[in-house]
Amino acid sequence: MNKKLIRIIVSSVLLAICAFIEHTQHLPVWQLLILYLVPFLVAGYDVIAEALEGIMEGEPFNEDFLMCVATIGALFIGFLPGAETEFAEAVFVMLFFQIGELFEDYAEDKSRDSILELMNINPDVAHVMQDGQLTTCSPEQVNVGDIIVIQPGEMVPLDGKVIEGRSSLNTAALTGESLPREVDLGDEVISGCINLSGVLQVKVLKQYGQSTAQKIINLVENASERKSKSETFIARFAHVYTPIVVFAAIALAFIPPIFSGHFAESFPAWLGRALTFLVVSCPCALVISVPLTFFAGIGGASRQGVLIKGGNYMDTLAKLRMVVFDKTGTLTEGKFSVTDIHPEKISKDELLHLAAHVERYSTHPIAQSLRLAYGHEDDNCEVSEVEEMAGHGVRACINGKQVCVGNRKMLDDMGIKIDTCKRCIDQVATEVHVVIDGEYAGHILVADLVKKDTVEAIQMLKKAGIDRLVMLTGDKENVAKQVADSIGMDEYHAELLPVDKVKIVEKLLNQSSVEHRGTLAFVGDGINDAPVLARADVGIAMGALGSDAAIEAADVVLMDDKPSKIETAIRIARRTIGIARQNVGFAIGVKIAVLILAAVGVATMWMAVFADVGVMVLAVLNAMRAMKK
């Protein structure tokens, strides 16, 4: 870019010198040609090279070819009888073309730099613990199972699990969110995050090439390969349009003079019109601005934690009229939490304390939620004689007391009868019952909570014009109904197997097609929902801060697991499509108007320059708006 700017400045200075000499010295035409060829070649040697390369490859009809024909024609038109020289105009056209290219390069660099700044999640080094000593090496050299140490302020180089320390991580480069994420012993960390406070020792779980950072970078870089319908149309349009205007310009130069009866006298004027026609007809604004718009839109989305895998998915997102959700892990947290405690004869804290200790060694999600809610496992309580009661619960001896924790089947086997808890009737939750030394002690309610922004997300989607919101789940009817009603779903389907979800989505797709209501998106966690994600018009996955299945299975990945980002993705897609259409309409409209003026001899070469380079610059600047929020 700097070299091109220097060439433009040098060419401009040389052009000014040439113009001064032309007006002060009365030189022959051929000497003026040699004089003006210097700034012309300084400004346009690469354009000429590109045009020659296109001819050699059998694809001559491109903007470089049109620009060369028009400017070289302008250079030599002065040698025709009765024609005026257009040396300065020829150099100016090439110069302005390069200025337009400079704007294009600047816009592309800005888009790319913005993405690279956002995706600057490739660490240079990793500190590996070996025999009690730290060794600094490249992340590519670290193996799975190695222990790495991450100091405050350093970037997490590889995906792994914390084995020592606690800290806060800045995940902005991955999710677009400013709030830090707390990590503690046993938590997983992913590459690309910044360690903010404590020192962490992390056991590496993935090699460098399989790390989250690398997968995200590859995803964004490869997004340009998947062209939108608009980009594909423009590419095809340019291939057909360019040869047509070349032959139209030839016809404009020769046919009117032939029929005028005064070929020699009228040919220079008509040739000038034809050259102006060629300059105007360059499809630069279309060929450059439309792909740049989608590139900028994808970059702008990635800045907000929405990874869109290609421009073609922008088209689909912009036309969404139906969104189908998986429930668990998508609309809900996907993990159990203690929502209430109903003790009998003992305190709430004591009931939770005993239940958590009984479940100390269990890997069941409900057991994990009890331990997390209690949070004081190291309280010197004596836990012994732990016994699993298959399908019923767990029995253990806690400080000499026999404590059983389980479901109603456990109570039935123990011959314990309890009344239905009136406070639990309206709650959709799992009851975990506790029995101490054969006596009922109370129960704890555990539920999969709705995500904080789910209700807001549903409202935002309705405002965005989504006509139908559907929830699919394998949960029981009462659980599904309660969740669907509480968040404002239009309909729901419960007790489904994965294959049932596919069938329902296919049915909804057929309905959408018949009713011409646009496209359908399925939103899932990217793990169990891969078949449905693939079947929908566009699959949107909760990225789970690096879920492999999410990144690989879906067309769109929400890196922070927030359902509200779906509306963000739709809004960005619609805005990007709108900007692309603005550029197409503006470019074609201006060009048609100036082409007509050129054909009737009204348009000058300066108007041609605006219709080509000016329109391109304005379209490129407009395309850059897609980067903004």
C-alpha positions in Angstrom: 0.0 0.0 0.0 2.9 2.4 0.9 4.6 1.6 -2.5 1.4 2.4 -4.4 0.9 5.7 -2.5 4.5 6.7 -3.4 3.9 5.8 -7.0 0.8 7.9 -7.1 2.6 10.9 -5.6 5.6 10.5 -8.0 3.3 10.1 -11.0 1.3 13.2 -9.9 4.4 15.3 -9.6 5.7 14.1 -13.0 2.2 14.8 -14.5 2.4 18.4 -13.2 5.8 18.8 -14.7 4.6 17.4 -18.1 1.6 19.8 -18.1 3.9 22.7 -17.4 6.2 21.8 -20.2 3.3 21.2 -22.6 1.9 24.7 -21.9 5.3 26.5 -22.0 7.0 24.6 -24.8 5.6 24.0 -28.2 6.7 20.4 -28.7 5.6 18.0 -31.5 2.9 15.4 -30.6 5.3 12.5 -30.6 7.6 14.2 -28.1 4.6 15.0 -25.9 3.7 11.3 -26.0 7.1 10.3 -24.9 7.0 12.9 -22.1 3.6 11.8 -20.8 4.5 8.1 -21.1 6.8 8.5 -18.1 4.1 9.4 -15.5 1.7 7.0 -17.3 4.0 4.0 -16.8 4.9 5.0 -13.3 1.2 5.0 -12.4 0.0 2.1 -14.5 2.7 -0.4 -15.2 1.1 -3.0 -12.9 -2.3 -2.5 -14.5 -0.7 -3.1 -18.0 1.0 -6.2 -16.6 -2.3 -7.5 -15.2 -4.0 -6.9 -18.5 -1.3 -8.8 -20.4 -1.5 -11.6 -18.0 -5.2 -11.9 -18.5 -4.7 -12.0 -22.3 -2.1 -14.7 -21.9 -4.4 -16.8 -19.7 -7.3 -16.4 -22.2 -9.4 -14.2 -19.9 -8.7 -10.7 -21.3 -12.0 -9.0 -20.3 -11.3 -7.6 -16.9 -11.1 -4.0 -15.5 -7.4 -3.8 -16.1 -7.9 -4.6 -19.8 -10.6 -2.0 -20.1 -8.5 0.6 -18.4 -5.5 -0.1 -20.6 -7.5 0.1 -23.8 -9.2 3.3 -22.8 -6.0 5.1 -21.6 -3.7 3.9 -24.3 -6.4 4.9 -26.8 -6.5 8.3 -25.2 -2.7 8.6 -25.5 -2.8 7.9 -29.3 -6.0 9.6 -30.3 -4.1 12.9 -30.8 -2.4 11.4 -33.8 -5.6 11.2 -35.8 -6.4 14.0 -38.2 -8.4 16.8 -36.6 -8.3 15.2 -33.1 -7.1 17.0 -30.0 -4.5 15.4 -27.7 -5.6 13.8 -24.5 -2.3 12.9 -22.9 -3.0 14.5 -19.6 -6.5 13.0 -19.5 -5.0 9.5 -20.1 -2.6 9.8 -17.2 -5.3 11.3 -15.0 -7.5 8.3 -15.7 -4.8 5.8 -14.8 -3.8 7.9 -11.8 -7.4 8.0 -10.5 -7.8 4.3 -11.1 -4.8 3.7 -8.9 -6.2 6.0 -6.3 -9.4 3.9 -6.3 -7.2 0.8 -6.0 -5.5 2.4 -3.1 -8.8 3.0 -1.3 -9.7 -0.7 -2.0 -6.4 -1.9 -0.5 -6.9 0.4 2.5 -10.4 -0.9 3.1 -9.3 -4.6 2.7 -6.3 -4.0 5.0 -8.5 -2.3 7.6 -11.0 -5.2 7.5 -8.2 -7.7 7.7 -6.4 -5.9 10.4 -9.6 -5.6 12.4 -10.1 -9.3 12.1 -6.5 -10.1 12.9 -6.5 -7.7 15.9 -9.6 -9.4 17.1 -8.3 -12.9 16.3 -4.8 -12.1 17.5 -5.1 -15.1 19.7 -2.0 -16.9 18.4 0.5 -16.9 21.3 4.2 -16.9 20.4 5.5 -19.0 23.3 4.5 -21.5 25.9 6.2 -22.1 29.3 6.4 -25.9 29.9 7.2 -27.4 33.3 9.8 -30.1 33.0 11.5 -31.7 36.1 10.6 -28.7 38.2 12.1 -26.2 35.7 10.3 -23.9 33.2 11.3 -24.2 29.6 10.1 -21.7 27.0 9.2 -23.0 23.6 6.9 -22.6 20.7 3.3 -23.8 21.3 3.7 -26.2 18.3 6.3 -28.1 20.3 4.1 -28.8 23.3 2.5 -32.3 23.6 -0.8 -33.4 25.1 -0.3 -34.1 28.8 2.4 -31.5 29.3 2.1 -29.0 32.1 2.3 -25.4 31.1 2.5 -22.3 33.4 0.6 -19.2 32.5 1.6 -15.9 34.2 -0.7 -12.9 34.7 -0.9 -10.9 31.5 0.0 -13.8 29.3 -2.1 -15.5 26.7 -3.3 -19.0 27.1 -1.3 -20.9 24.4 -3.2 -24.2 24.3 -6.4 -25.8 25.5 -6.2 -27.5 28.8 -7.4 -28.1 32.4 -6.3 -26.1 35.4 -4.5 -28.3 37.9 -3.2 -25.6 40.1 -4.2 -21.9 40.8 -7.2 -19.7 40.2 -7.6 -16.6 38.0 -9.8 -14.5 35.8 -9.6 -14.8 32.0 -10.3 -12.1 29.4 -12.3 -13.9 26.7 -13.0 -10.7 24.6 -11.1 -12.0 21.6 -13.4 -15.1 21.5 -16.7 -13.8 22.7 -16.7 -10.1 22.3 -17.7 -9.8 25.9 -15.7 -7.5 28.3 -16.6 -9.4 31.6 -13.8 -11.7 32.7 -14.4 -15.4 33.2 -13.4 -16.9 36.6 -11.5 -20.3 36.5 -10.5 -22.5 39.3 -9.0 -26.0 39.9 -10.5 -28.5 37.4 -11.9 -25.9 35.0 -11.0 -26.0 31.4 -9.2 -23.1 29.7 -8.9 -22.5 26.0 -6.3 -20.9 23.8 -6.7 -17.2 22.9 -7.8 -16.0 26.4 -5.7 -13.6 28.4 -4.8 -14.5 32.0 -5.6 -11.5 34.1 -4.6 -12.2 37.7 -3.3 -15.5 39.3 -0.6 -17.9 38.1 -2.1 -21.0 36.5 -0.7 -24.5 35.9 -2.6 -26.2 33.1 -2.5 -29.7 31.8 -2.6 -29.6 28.0 -5.5 -31.4 26.4 -5.1 -30.6 22.7 -2.2 -30.1 20.4 -1.6 -26.7 18.9 -3.2 -27.5 15.5 -6.4 -28.7 17.3 -6.6 -25.8 19.7 -9.6 -23.5 19.8 -7.6 -20.5 18.7 -6.3 -22.2 15.6 -9.8 -23.5 14.7 -11.4 -20.1 15.0 -8.6 -18.4 12.9 -9.0 -21.0 10.2 -12.8 -20.6 10.2 -12.6 -16.8 9.7 -9.9 -17.0 7.1 -11.8 -19.6 5.1 -15.1 -17.8 5.3 -14.3 -15.9 2.1 -14.3 -19.2 0.1 -18.1 -19.6 0.7 -19.5 -17.0 -1.7 -23.0 -15.5 -1.2 -25.5 -15.4 -4.0 -24.7 -11.7 -4.5 -21.0 -12.4 -4.8 -21.6 -15.2 -7.2 -23.9 -13.1 -9.3 -21.5 -10.2 -9.5 -18.7 -12.6 -10.6 -20.9 -14.0 -13.4 -22.2 -10.6 -14.2 -18.7 -9.2 -14.8 -17.7 -12.2 -17.0 -20.7 -11.5 -19.3 -20.8 -7.7 -18.9 -17.2 -6.9 -19.7 -17.0 -8.4 -23.3 -20.4 -6.9 -24.1 -19.2 -3.4 -23.3 -15.9 -3.9 -25.2 -17.7 -4.9 -28.4 -20.3 -2.1 -27.7 -17.4 0.4 -27.5 -15.9 -0.9 -30.8 -19.3 -0.6 -32.4 -19.7 3.0 -31.0 -16.3 3.9 -32.5 -16.8 2.6 -36.0 -20.5 2.2 -36.9 -21.6 5.9 -36.6 -18.6 7.3 -38.7 -19.2 4.6 -41.4 -22.9 5.7 -41.8 -22.1 9.4 -41.5 -20.4 9.4 -44.9 -17.5 11.4 -43.5 -15.5 8.7 -41.7 -12.2 10.5 -41.5 -13.7 13.6 -40.1 -16.1 12.0 -37.6 -14.0 9.0 -36.5 -11.8 10.8 -33.9 -14.9 12.2 -32.1 -16.6 8.8 -32.0 -13.4 7.1 -30.9 -13.2 9.6 -28.0 -16.8 8.7 -27.0 -15.9 5.0 -27.3 -12.9 5.4 -25.0 -15.0 7.4 -22.5 -17.5 4.6 -22.8 -14.8 2.0 -21.9 -13.7 4.0 -18.8 -17.2 4.3 -17.6 -18.0 0.6 -18.2 -15.3 -0.8 -15.8 -17.1 -2.9 -13.3 -14.6 -2.2 -10.5 -17.2 -0.8 -8.1 -19.3 -4.0 -8.3 -16.4 -6.5 -8.5 -14.6 -5.0 -5.5 -17.3 -3.6 -3.2 -19.7 -6.5 -3.0 -17.1 -9.2 -1.8 -15.6 -6.5 0.4 -19.0 -5.9 2.0 -19.4 -9.5 2.9 -15.7 -9.7 4.1 -16.3 -6.7 6.3 -19.6 -8.1 7.6 -18.0 -11.4 8.6 -15.3 -9.4 10.3 -17.8 -7.2 12.1 -19.7 -10.3 13.3 -16.6 -12.0 14.6 -15.8 -8.9 16.7 -19.1 -9.5 18.5 -18.4 -13.2 19.1 -20.5 -14.5 16.1 -18.5 -16.6 13.7 -20.2 -16.9 10.3 -18.6 -19.4 8.0 -19.3 -17.7 4.7 -21.2 -15.1 2.8 -23.7 -17.7 1.7 -24.9 -18.0 5.3 -25.3 -14.3 5.4 -28.0 -14.7 2.7 -29.7 -17.4 4.7 -29.6 -15.5 8.0 -31.0 -12.4 6.3 -34.1 -14.4 5.2 -34.8 -16.2 8.4 -38.5 -16.5 9.4 -38.4 -19.6 11.6 -36.0 -20.5 14.4 -36.0 -23.9 16.0 -34.2 -24.4 19.3 -32.9 -27.3 21.2 -33.6 -26.8 24.9 -30.9 -28.1 27.1 -27.6 -26.2 26.8 -29.2 -23.7 24.3 -32.1 -22.1 26.1 -31.1 -23.5 29.5 -27.7 -23.6 31.2 -27.4 -27.3 30.4 -26.3 -28.1 34.0 -28.2 -28.7 37.2 -28.3 -26.1 40.0 -29.9 -26.2 43.5 -33.0 -24.0 43.3 -34.5 -24.6 46.8 -34.1 -26.6 50.0 -37.0 -28.0 52.0 -35.8 -29.4 55.3 -37.6 -31.4 58.0 -36.4 -31.0 61.6 -32.9 -29.9 60.6 -31.6 -26.6 59.0 -31.2 -26.0 55.3 -27.4 -25.8 55.6 -27.2 -29.2 57.5 -29.5 -30.9 54.9 -27.3 -29.6 52.0 -24.2 -30.4 53.9 -25.1 -34.1 54.4 -26.4 -34.5 50.8 -23.2 -33.0 49.4 -20.9 -35.3 51.4 -22.9 -38.4 50.4 -22.5 -37.5 46.8 -18.8 -36.6 47.2 -17.5 -39.3 44.8 -20.3 -39.4 42.3 -19.9 -38.0 38.8 -23.7 -37.6 38.2 -24.7 -34.0 37.2 -27.1 -33.8 40.2 -24.3 -34.8 42.6 -22.0 -32.2 41.1 -24.7 -29.5 41.6 -25.1 -30.5 45.3 -21.3 -30.3 45.9 -21.1 -26.9 44.1 -24.0 -25.5 46.1 -22.4 -26.6 49.4 -18.9 -25.5 48.5 -17.2 -26.6 51.7 -16.1 -30.2 51.2 -12.9 -29.7 53.2 -14.8 -29.4 56.5 -13.1 -32.5 58.2 -16.3 -34.5 58.1 -15.7 -38.3 58.2 -17.3 -39.9 55.1 -17.2 -43.8 54.9 -19.1 -46.8 53.7 -20.2 -45.1 50.5 -22.5 -47.4 48.5 -24.3 -46.8 45.2 -28.0 -47.9 45.2 -28.5 -48.5 41.4 -31.4 -46.4 40.1 -32.3 -45.1 43.5 -29.4 -43.0 45.0 -26.4 -43.2 47.3 -25.9 -44.4 50.9 -22.9 -43.3 53.1 -21.9 -42.9 56.7 -21.3 -39.2 57.7 -19.8 -38.7 61.1 -21.4 -41.9 62.4 -24.8 -41.2 60.8 -26.2 -43.3 58.0 -27.4 -40.9 55.3 -29.3 -41.9 52.1 -29.7 -39.5 49.2 -31.9 -40.4 46.3 -35.3 -40.4 44.5 -38.8 -41.5 45.5 -38.0 -45.1 44.5 -35.4 -45.1 47.3 -38.1 -43.9 49.7 -40.5 -46.6 48.6 -37.8 -49.3 49.1 -37.2 -48.0 52.6 -40.9 -47.9 53.3 -41.0 -44.2 53.9 -44.2 -42.4 53.0 -44.3 -38.6 52.5 -47.0 -36.2 51.4 -46.6 -34.3 48.2 -44.8 -31.0 48.8 -47.2 -28.2 48.1 -44.4 -25.8 47.5 -43.0 -28.1 44.7 -46.3 -28.5 42.7 -45.7 -25.5 40.5 -41.9 -26.0 40.1 -40.3 -28.0 37.4 -37.4 -29.5 39.2 -35.9 -32.8 40.4 -36.5 -33.7 44.0 -33.5 -35.1 45.8 -34.7 -36.8 49.1 -32.5 -37.2 52.2 -33.0 -39.8 54.9 -30.9 -39.8 58.1 -30.8 -43.0 60.2 -34.0 -44.2 58.6 -35.9 -41.0 59.3 -37.0 -38.6 56.5 -35.0 -35.3 56.7 -36.2 -33.3 53.7 -35.6 -32.8 50.1 -33.6 -30.5 47.8 -34.8 -29.2 44.5 -32.4 -29.3 41.6 -33.2 -27.9 38.1 -31.7 -26.9 34.8 -32.1 -23.1 34.9 -33.1 -21.0 31.9 -30.2 -18.8 30.7 -30.3 -15.2 31.9 -30.8 -13.7 28.5 -33.1 -16.3 27.0 -36.4 -14.4 27.5 -34.8 -11.2 26.1 -33.4 -13.2 23.1 -36.9 -14.5 22.3 -38.4 -11.0 22.5 -35.6 -9.7 20.3 -36.2 -12.3 17.6 -39.9 -11.6 17.5 -39.1 -7.9 17.0 -36.7 -8.8 14.3 -39.6 -10.4 12.3 -39.1 -14.0 13.1 -42.6 -15.5 12.7 -42.3 -18.8 14.4 -40.2 -19.9 17.4 -40.1 -23.7 18.1 -38.5 -25.6 21.0 -37.5 -29.3 20.7 -36.5 -31.3 23.7 -36.1 -34.9 25.0 -37.5 -33.8 28.3 -40.9 -34.8 29.7 -44.1 -32.9 28.6 -44.5 -31.0 31.8 -40.9 -29.7 31.9 -41.1 -28.7 28.2 -44.4 -26.9 28.6 -43.2 -25.0 31.7 -40.0 -23.8 30.0 -41.7 -23.0 26.7 -44.5 -21.0 28.4 -42.0 -19.1 30.7 -39.8 -17.9 27.8 -42.5 -17.2 25.2 -42.1 -19.9 22.7 -44.8 -20.3 19.9 -44.7 -24.1 20.1 -42.8 -27.0 21.5 -42.3 -30.7 21.0 -41.3 -32.9 24.0 -40.0 -36.4 24.7 -38.0 -36.5 21.4 -35.1 -38.7 20.3 -32.5 -37.2 18.0 -34.1 -38.9 15.0 -37.4 -37.3 16.0 -35.9 -33.9 16.0 -34.7 -34.4 12.4 -38.1 -35.5 11.3 -39.8 -32.4 12.9 -37.3 -30.0 11.3 -37.9 -31.6 7.9 -41.6 -31.1 8.4 -41.1 -27.5 9.4 -38.8 -27.0 6.4 -41.5 -28.2 4.1 -44.1 -26.0 5.7 -41.8 -23.0 5.4 -41.2 -23.8 1.7 -44.9 -24.1 1.0 -45.8 -20.9 2.8 -42.8 -19.0 1.3 -41.9 -17.7 4.7 -38.1 -17.6 4.2 -35.4 -19.9 5.7 -35.2 -22.0 8.9 -32.4 -22.0 11.5 -31.8 -24.7 14.0 -30.0 -23.6 17.2 -28.3 -26.4 19.3 -25.2 -27.2 21.3 -23.3 -28.7 18.4 -22.8 -32.0 20.1 -26.0 -34.1 20.2 -27.7 -32.0 17.5 -25.2 -32.4 14.6 -27.8 -34.2 12.3 -30.3 -31.4 12.9 -27.8 -28.6 12.5 -26.8 -30.1 9.1 -30.4 -30.5 8.0 -31.6 -26.9 8.6 -31.1 -24.1 6.2 -28.5 -22.7 8.6 -27.2 -24.4 11.7 -26.4 -22.2 14.7 -24.3 -23.7 17.5 -23.6 -22.5 21.0 -19.8 -22.4 20.9 -19.3 -23.2 24.6 -16.1 -21.3 24.4 -14.5 -23.8 22.1 -16.7 -26.8 21.7 -15.1 -28.8 18.9 -18.5 -30.2 17.7 -20.0 -26.7 17.6 -17.2 -25.2 15.5 -17.2 -28.2 13.1 -20.9 -29.0 12.8 -22.6 -25.5 12.5 -22.7 -22.8 9.9 -22.7 -20.1 12.5 -21.1 -20.3 16.0 -22.0 -18.2 19.0 -18.9 -18.1 21.0 -20.4 -17.0 24.3 -23.4 -19.3 24.4 -25.9 -16.3 24.6 -29.1 -16.9 22.7 -29.4 -13.1 22.3 -26.5 -13.3 19.8 -28.8 -14.9 17.3 -30.6 -11.6 16.8 -27.1 -10.0 16.5 -26.2 -12.5 13.7 -29.5 -11.8 11.9 -29.1 -8.0 12.2 -25.5 -8.1 10.9 -26.5 -10.3 8.0 -29.4 -8.1 7.0 -27.3 -5.0 7.3 -24.5 -6.6 5.2 -27.0 -7.7 2.5 -28.5 -4.2 2.5 -25.2 -2.5 2.0 -24.3 -4.8 -0.8 -27.5 -4.0 -2.6 -27.0 -0.3 -2.1 -23.6 -0.6 -3.8 -25.0 -2.6 -6.7 -27.9 -0.2 -7.2 -25.7 2.9 -6.9 -22.9 1.6 -9.2 -25.2 0.3 -11.9 -27.4 3.4 -11.8 -24.5 5.9 -12.2 -22.8 3.8 -14.8 -25.9 3.5 -17.0 -26.5 7.2 -16.8 -23.0 8.1 -17.7 -22.8 5.4 -20.4 -25.8 7.0 -22.1 -24.2 10.4 -21.8 -20.9 9.0 -23.3 -22.7 7.4 -26.2 -24.4 10.7 -27.2 -21.1 12.7 -26.7 -22.1 14.6 -23.6 -19.9 12.9 -21.0 -16.3 13.9 -20.8 -13.3 11.8 -19.7 -13.6 13.5 -16.3 -17.2 12.3 -15.9 -16.0 8.9 -16.9 -13.4 8.9 -14.2 -16.0 9.7 -11.6 -18.4 7.1 -12.9 -15.6 4.5 -12.6 -13.1 5.4 -9.8 -15.4 7.8 -7.9 -18.2 5.3 -7.7 -15.7 2.6 -6.7 -14.3 4.7 -3.8 -17.8 5.6 -2.6 -18.9 1.9 -2.8 -15.8 0.8 -0.9 -16.4 3.4 1.8 -20.0 2.3 2.1 -18.9 -1.4 2.3 -16.7 -0.5 5.3 -19.9 0.3 7.3 -20.5 -3.4 7.5 -17.6 -3.6 10.0 -19.4 -1.4 12.5 -21.9 -2.6 15.1 
